[in-house]
Amino acid sequence: MVPGSRPVLAVLLAALLAATPALAHVPLFSENGSSPDSAFVIEDPTRSWVIYDTLPRGPAAVYYRFRMEEGERIYATLQVPHAGGFVPGMVLAGPGIQSRGTVLPDVRVPGGTGALVVPGRLPERPEYEPFTPTKFYELARIDTTAPATGDYTLAVYTSGQGGNYALALGFVESYTVGEWVLVPMDVVGIHRHEGQPLLLIFAPMIAVLAVGAGLLFRRRRSLSPFTLAGTAAGLLLIGSGGMILMQTAVAAVGTDPGSAILLTLVFALAPILLGAWALVVAFRERIGAGERIAMTVLGLLGLVTWAGLVIGPLFAFIAAVMPARRRSRA
């Protein structure tokens, strides 16, 4: 590892792992939901989800359905990534809901239920979210208790301009192993949902890989499979940290991130230090059991800390079993 970096990395990893469960929301990308009958079904609605979706130009609505037990908390917030004319609202309908507000004619409410209308209101400035990182405008919030057991429908509607939005539902933070590992890929989808082009999202990764490829080319005749795979892992880990740093700069513009930005920097610096460690191990003169164990540990830490876009940790695992004999300089 880079001299003196081990204690720093240990502190960063500890901070990251301690803070993440309190901030993480499982991302979902909705399909259909154009009517109450075809509503997007949300399993376990008390679990914390963020659903990324799009409304066409209005009047239009997208519907979500979930089942609640009497007395359970219903918690939802509606957000948009940009300020402008697109300011959607929410309608919560279900058994025992006390009707409040005026439901637009184009929003369909299931028969025999009340409807709680929460119009969207655009705040003056966006909020900074350190987990992704992103910035967003919170338009509306519902925080109530289910008055009866049954199916509830939540509609996101617009009467005018359409656009992309995020619906956060639930409050219990938890992940399955598969959801946790795939978070880096989901984050790319989130930035695409914000309207960022793929080239911008991956620009730091592309730059790191280009520089690394140039350096490797100069030493191509003396590289072992272990070194090649380990270097690929290191570059991918470092590149993912660069991607987070760039998104931090994008999200911080126009917001007041405060101390929350420190958490984002932990998310960025951890993969950079892991990547530097991978490069040091990859280029050691003698490769033994210790180096192979180090690559395995790097792969595991990369998956846990969302470093390297999943591919980086996979290259670390591959390096751990690759031959260490260098090719001839002929």
Secondary structure, DSSP 8 states (H G I E B T S, - for coil): --TTHHHHHHHHHHHHHHHGGGT--EEEE----SSSTT-EE-SSTTB-EEEEEEE-SSSEEEEEEEEE-TT-EEEEEEEESS-SS---EEEEEETT---BS---TTS---TT-EEEEE-----SS-EEETTTTEEEEEEEEEEEE-SSSEEEEEEEEESS--EEEEEEE--B----HHHHHTHHHHHHHHHHHTT--HHHHHHHHHHHHHHHHHHHHHTGGG--HHHHHHHHHHHHHHHHHHHHHHHHHHHHTTS--TTHHHHHHHHHHHHHHHHHHHHHHHT-SS--HHHHHHHHHHHHHHHHTT-TTTHHHHHHHHHHTS--------
